[in-house]
Amino acid sequence: MKGLIQKELIIIVGIVLMLISGCAQQESTNMKMSRLVAAENMKLKEELRQQDWEIKTLKEQYEQQIKDLKEKIEEYEGQIRVWEEKSRQNVRDQVESVLDTVVEQNAELTVENKQLKEEIDKLKAKLNNMGG
């Protein structure tokens, strides 16, 4: 009987050792998986941080470009207004120049016309004196 108890005890100890080693192995596998998942999570978090930084940087660059373009548009619109005013002034100056020339020529022609009428009247008077 003593031998039987020893055999049973050895079997029980063997079963317990097998269970313990199986649990330890299972725990070891779970730990490895946990570490892998944790490492992957850390890697993904770092990638997210990097992408967030890139998005922020690109957004800042985009906003700066928009600001620069708006400033250029305002500058160009100001230049357009200046050129439009210069163009209007140039047209006014040309019209005034032409008008001044026309008025001057009109005055000269009026004087010349008056002189010609006086000559015609003198010639008519001579004709009337000769013929009459």
C-alpha positions as CSV (number, residue, x, y, z in Angstrom):
1,M,0.0,0.0,0.0
2,K,2.8,2.2,0.7
3,G,4.0,1.7,-2.8
4,L,0.6,2.5,-4.1
5,I,0.4,5.7,-2.1
6,Q,3.8,6.7,-3.4
7,K,2.8,6.0,-7.0
8,E,-0.4,8.0,-6.5
9,L,1.6,10.8,-4.9
10,I,4.1,10.8,-7.8
11,I,1.2,10.8,-10.3
12,I,-0.5,13.7,-8.4
13,V,2.8,15.7,-8.2
14,G,3.4,15.0,-11.9
15,I,-0.1,16.2,-12.8
16,V,0.3,19.3,-10.7
17,L,3.7,20.0,-12.3
18,M,2.2,19.5,-15.8
19,L,-0.6,21.9,-14.9
20,I,1.7,24.4,-13.5
21,S,4.0,24.2,-16.5
22,G,1.0,24.5,-18.9
23,C,-0.3,27.5,-17.0
24,A,3.1,29.1,-17.0
25,Q,3.5,28.4,-20.7
26,Q,0.0,29.8,-21.3
27,E,0.8,32.9,-19.2
28,S,4.1,33.2,-21.1
29,T,2.2,33.2,-24.4
30,N,-0.3,35.7,-23.1
31,M,2.6,38.0,-21.9
32,K,4.3,37.8,-25.3
33,M,1.0,38.7,-27.1
34,S,0.4,41.5,-24.6
35,R,3.9,42.9,-25.2
36,L,3.5,42.6,-29.0
37,V,0.1,44.4,-28.8
38,A,1.6,47.1,-26.5
39,A,4.5,47.6,-28.9
40,E,2.2,47.9,-31.9
41,N,0.0,50.3,-30.0
42,M,3.0,52.5,-29.1
43,K,4.2,52.4,-32.8
44,L,0.7,53.4,-34.0
45,K,0.5,56.2,-31.4
46,E,3.8,57.5,-32.6
47,E,2.7,57.4,-36.2
48,L,-0.5,59.3,-35.2
49,R,1.6,61.9,-33.4
50,Q,3.8,62.3,-36.5
51,Q,0.8,62.6,-38.8
52,D,-0.9,65.1,-36.5
53,W,2.3,67.1,-36.6
54,E,2.5,66.9,-40.4
55,I,-1.2,67.9,-40.6
56,K,-0.6,70.9,-38.3
57,T,2.5,72.0,-40.2
58,L,0.7,71.7,-43.6
59,K,-2.3,73.6,-42.3
60,E,-0.1,76.4,-41.0
61,Q,1.7,76.5,-44.4
62,Y,-1.6,76.5,-46.2
63,E,-3.0,79.3,-44.0
64,Q,0.2,81.4,-44.6
65,Q,0.0,80.9,-48.3
66,I,-3.7,82.0,-48.3
67,K,-2.7,85.1,-46.2
68,D,0.2,85.9,-48.7
69,L,-2.1,85.5,-51.7
70,K,-4.8,87.7,-50.1
71,E,-2.1,90.4,-49.5
72,K,-1.0,90.1,-53.1
73,I,-4.5,90.4,-54.3
74,E,-5.0,93.5,-52.2
75,E,-1.8,94.9,-53.5
76,Y,-2.7,94.1,-57.2
77,E,-6.2,95.6,-56.7
78,G,-4.5,98.8,-55.4
79,Q,-2.2,98.9,-58.4
80,I,-5.2,98.3,-60.7
81,R,-7.0,101.3,-59.1
82,V,-3.9,103.5,-59.6
83,W,-3.6,102.4,-63.2
84,E,-7.4,103.0,-63.8
85,E,-7.1,106.5,-62.4
86,K,-4.0,107.2,-64.5
87,S,-5.8,105.9,-67.5
88,R,-8.8,108.1,-66.8
89,Q,-6.6,111.1,-66.3
90,N,-4.7,110.4,-69.5
91,V,-8.0,110.2,-71.4
92,R,-9.1,113.5,-69.8
93,D,-5.8,115.1,-70.7
94,Q,-6.1,114.0,-74.3
95,V,-9.7,115.2,-74.5
96,E,-8.7,118.5,-73.1
97,S,-5.8,118.8,-75.5
98,V,-8.0,118.0,-78.5
99,L,-10.7,120.3,-77.2
100,D,-8.2,123.1,-76.6
101,T,-6.9,122.6,-80.2
102,V,-10.5,122.7,-81.6
103,V,-11.4,125.8,-79.6
104,E,-8.2,127.5,-80.7
105,Q,-8.8,126.6,-84.4
106,N,-12.4,127.7,-84.0
107,A,-11.3,131.1,-82.7
108,E,-8.9,131.4,-85.6
109,L,-11.5,130.4,-88.1
110,T,-14.0,132.9,-86.6
111,V,-11.5,135.7,-87.0
112,E,-10.6,134.6,-90.5
113,N,-14.3,134.3,-91.4
114,K,-15.0,137.8,-90.0
115,Q,-12.1,139.1,-92.1
116,L,-13.4,137.4,-95.3
117,K,-16.9,138.8,-94.7
118,E,-15.4,142.3,-94.4
119,E,-13.5,141.7,-97.6
120,I,-16.6,140.5,-99.4
121,D,-18.6,143.5,-98.1
122,K,-15.8,145.8,-99.4
123,L,-15.8,144.0,-102.8
124,K,-19.6,144.2,-103.0
125,A,-19.4,147.9,-102.2
126,K,-16.8,148.5,-104.9
127,L,-18.9,146.5,-107.4
128,N,-21.9,148.6,-106.5
129,N,-19.9,151.8,-106.9
130,M,-18.6,150.7,-110.3
131,G,-21.8,149.4,-111.6
132,G,-24.1,151.9,-110.3
